[in-house]
Amino acid sequence: MGSADTETKQRIEMEKNGKRVVILGGGIAGSLVAKNLQFHAHVTLVDPKEYFEITWACLRSMVEPPFAERTVINHGDYLTNGDIVISHAVDVTETEVLTADGHRIGYDYLVIATGHADRVPKSRSDRLKQFREDNQKIKAAHSILIVGGGPTGVELAAEIAVDFPDKIVTLVHRGSRLLEFIGTKAADKTLNWLKSKNVRVKFQQSVDLSAFTDGQKMYQTSNGETIEADCHFLCIGKPLASAWLKETVLKNDLDAQGRIKVDEKLRVKGRSNIFAIGDITDIPEIKQGFLAQQQADVVVKNLKVMIEGGRECRLDTYKPHSTVAIVSLGRKDAVAQFPFLTIIGRIPGLIKSGDLFVGKTRKQMGLNPDIVHA
């Protein structure tokens, strides 16, 4: 049977059961759920932007803008048999979702995958333009200030140091070490690697950017130190995109940090038809893209069972992962932390840093890993 025949059969099955699945958030996890359920239910994806982005590759796109052609993907490229609503969700009831632009969308099953609140352009073309502008800013600068020593700040400093070795890069971090989400061995190895690339790292300091004005080249740290830089990039953690849930029927399903409490099946605790995945959950593990994808796979399997009327015992369970993390350091190196081993250099770089899993992720989304259709 050809793929067209298979899709026709799936579409007939979908129309027969007629279940409505609404997915809030078109990031790493939400988009994968939408893609894999589109021929099993009436799928509606609600997202404030028109595209899915392979977020862990965005720093490479800042030093190499054409890279983003493969990492910023319109929702319609992979979701060919569902509805796409470009808006924020503002309310959830027991039966429907209300969006900022006035849509009322009924659901039988709801998946919340809104992740972190991130201000990015609405359209793919504007996002690609943003990468080109960031690239011009980097190219034009002699000295660059990066605020924040988490994975984003570290990876950006590394990308710039490798691609533009003549730039003076200063990284300021309020903590006492880099990459506080992983162990000290990985942090120490990363610091030594950055120093070997002439990146200046300053700990236990912050930079107040609230009074920043365009053209400003002198920055003051909380210690009173002055740093000269032609431009800056703010790379600190973003808040969870869950504040709006405090005014909904799910207000009691959040923990003190604003994370959604889920059970081992990834359902919101105490609810049978609402799931949550990705950064927004209280799952006790490091929040990483590949884990969000694994959670999406579990939810897809469980929703297929539930849509078909399967029993509870057939539902898949998600088990939190031990501390595994890989942080890219430019195009060839990386630092990797495994449960009993921490390594840095070319070997972990071979795992992630070359293509940054972009081809693999595009394939997961049913797209050609290499060819771009703008």
N, C-alpha and C positions, 0 to 999 in steps of 0.2 A: 504493500500500500504506500503510495507517495505521500509526501508531507502535506500537500494540499488536501488529499482525501482524509488524512488524519485530523487536520484542523477542522474540516467540515464535520467529521464525526464528533469531535470535541465540542464544536459549537452547538450541535444538535443536543448533546448531553447537557450542556450548560443551560440551554433554553428549557429543557425538560425539568431541571430542578429549580431553576430561576432564583437561586440564592444571591443576595446582594452583599458584596464585600466592599467596604469602604476603607481605604488606606490613607492615613494622615501622615504626610511627609514623604518626599521623593528623593531621599538620600540613599546611602549604600544599602540599607536594610529594606526600606519601604518600596523602593523601585524593583528590587528582586522579587518581593512578594507579589507585586502587581504583575510583573512579567510572567511569573510562573503560575498564576491563578487565572489569567485572562481567558482561558478556554475551559474553565471549570466553574465559573460563576460570573455574575454581572459585576465587574470590577470598576470602581471609581477611585481614582488617585487624586488627592487634594494636596497641592503644593504651591507655595507662593512664587515659585520660579518655574520657568518653562522647560527646565533641563535637569538631568541627573549629572552629578559631577563626581569623578573619582578623586575624592578630596585629598587623599594622601599624596597625590601627584601634583598638587597645585603649586608647590614650591619650585619644582622643576620647571613648570610653565612660566614662572617669573623670570628665570634666567634663559629660558628657551621657549618663547611664546608659541611656535608651531606645535610643540608637544601637546598643547591644550586642545588641538583639533581632534585628538583621539580621546581626550579625557572629559570633555564637556559634551553631553549627548542629549539632544532633545527627547523629552518623554515619549513623543509620538514615534520615535525611531524603534523603540522596543515594545511599546504598549500599543499594539495595532488593533486590539479588540476590546478596548475599554474606554471609559470616559475620563477625561482629564479636566480638572477644575483648577485654574490658576488663581488661588486665593489662600488666605489664612483661615484655618478653622477657629471659630470664636466661641462655640458652645457645643456641648455634647449632651444629649438626653438619652433615655433608655432605648430610643428607637431611631434617632436621627442626628445628623451633624449639621450645624449652621455655620456658614462661612461669612467672611467679612463683606463679600459682594452680594450677599442675600440669598445664596443657594441653600435650600433645605434638602438634605440628601438622606433618605431612609436607608437603614442597614439591617441586615440579619447578623452580620459579623463585622466587627470593627478592629482594625490594627492601627495602633498608635506608634509612629516611628519618627517623631518630630525632632529628635536629636537636640543639638544646641542652637541657640538663637544666633544666627550669623547674617550680617548685612551683606548680601551679594546682589548683583543686578538681576532683574527679572528675566531678561532675554539672554540666549546663548551668545548672540553677536556682541552684546554689551559686556558679557563676562570675558569673552576673548579680547575685546578692546581693553579691558581692565588689565589683563596680563601684559598686553603690549605696552601700556602706559607704565606699569610697574617696571618692566624691562628697560624702558627708556630712562626711568628715574635711576635705576641701578647703573646703567651704562654712563650716564652723565655725571655721576657722583665720583668724587675722589675718595670720600670717606662716608661710611654708612653706620648708623646706629640701629641696633636691634634690641628691643625691650622685651625681655622674657626668655628664660632659659629652660623651658619645657621642650617637648619634641618639635614643635613648630619653629621656635626660635633657633634651636640647635640645627635643624635640617636646613633652614634658610641660610644661616651663617655658613654652613658647610657648602651649600650649593654656590653661594657667591664666592667663597674662598677658593673653590676648585675652578670655577669658570672664569673668575676675574681675580687672579692672584695679586694683581697690583693694587686692588682696593684696600683701604684701611677699614677693617670691620671691627666694631666694638659691640660686645654683647653685655647688657646689664641685666642682672637677675636679682630679685629680692630675697631669694632663698640662699642657703649656705652651700648648695651644690646644684649641679645641673640634673635634669631628668629625674625629679624627685619621685616619679611614679614607679621607678625601677630601682634596683640595688645600687649600693655605693661603688661596687667594682665597675659596673657599666658607666656610671657617672665619671669616675676617675679616668677611665680609659678614654672617654669622650673628651674630657677637658684636655688631656695630653694631646689628643689628635688635633683639636682646634688650635691649641698653642703651636703645634708643629706647622700649622698653616698660617701662623701669624695673626690669628684672631685674638683680640684683647678681650678678656672676660673679667667682669667686675661683679662680685657677689655682695649680698646683703645691702643692696642699694635699689632704689627705684627712681624713675624719671617721671615728673609730673608734666603730662602733655596737654593738660586742660587749657593752658594759656599759650599754646603753640601758635605761631603765626607763619604763613607761607614765607619762605625766604630766610627763615631763622636758621642759623648755623651753630649756635652755642646752646648747649643743653646742660641743665644743672641737675645733679643727682641729689638724693635725700641726704647724702653725707656732705653736701656742699661742693663736691667735685664738679669741675666743668669739662664737658666733652664737646669737641668740635666735630660736626658731621654735616655733610651736604644734604642728607635726607635720613629719614627714620622709618622703621617698620615696627608696628606694635604686634607682638606675638604672645599675648597672654590668654589664659583660658576664657572661654565664652560661657555665659550662663545657659542653663538648660532651657529649652523651649517648652516649659511646662507651667509657667505662671498662670496662663489663661485657664488651666484645668481647675484652679482653685475656686472658680465660680461655676463649676459644672457638677453633674451628678458624680463625678469621679474625685471630688474634693477630698474625700476621706481615704482615698486610695494612694495618696502621696506620702512619702516619708518626710522627715524634717529638712532634708536637702532638696526637696522638690522632685525626687525620683519616684517613678511609679512602682508600686510593690507588685511583683509577679510571682506566680507559683512555678513549679518545675516544668509545667507544660507551656509556660510563657503567657498564660492568661493573667489578666489583672486579678489579684487575689479576691476570691469570693464571687467572681463573675465568670459565667460559662461561655460568653460569646464576644468578649473583648480581650484582645491581646495587646502586648506592648513589647517592643524590641529595640535594640540599639542602645545608644548612650543614655536614653531617658529612663532606663530601668534601674532597679536596685540590685541587679545581679552582682555578687561580690567577685569581680574580676576587673582587670585593666580594660578600659574601653578602647577597643581597636576595631578597625574596619573588617578584618577577616573574621572576627568573632561575631560582629553584627550580621555578616553574611551567613554564618552558621546558624544563628538564631532565626534568620529569615527562612532558611531551609526547614527548620523544625516547625515553624508556624505554617508554612505551606503544606507540609505533610499532615499536620493536625487539622487544618481547615479542610483539606481534601477528604479526610476520614469523616469529619463532622458533616460536611455537605452531603456526603453519600449515606449519612445515617449510621455510621459505624459506632461501635461501642467505645466507652471510655478507656478500656484496657488496651485498645489499639493505638492510643495517642502516644506520640514520641515524647521523651523527656530530654530537657537540656541540662547538661552538667557544666557548671562553671569551670573555667580552665585555670591551670596554675600559671605562675608568672612567666609568660613568654612574650618577648617584645623584640622587634628589630627597628632600629632607627637608622635611616640612611645618612651617610656622610659623603655627599657628592655623588658622582656617577659610578664610582667603582668600590667604595668602601662602605662599611656599615658597622654598627655595634649591635650585637645580639645577646640577649639574656635568655638562657634556658634554665630549667629548674636546678641543674647541678653544674652549669657551665656558663661563663661569660666570655665572649670572644669579640675581637675587633679586627677590621681589615678587609682583605679581598674575599675571604671565604664567605662571611655573612653578606658581603656586598654582592656576591654572585646570586644569592637568594632573592634579594630585593632591589638593589640600587640601579641595575641597568635599565629595565623597562618598568620598574615600580609596579609590577603585576597588572599593568594596563591591558596588555593583550589578553591575559587570562580573564580579567574582569569583563572586558568587552565580549569575550566568548560566552561567559556566563549569562550575559544579557541578550544572547542570541545574535550578536553583531560580529561582523568580520573583525578579527583582532588588529588588522593593519589599515584597511581601507576606510577613508573618511568620506561621509556624505554630509556636507554642510547644509 
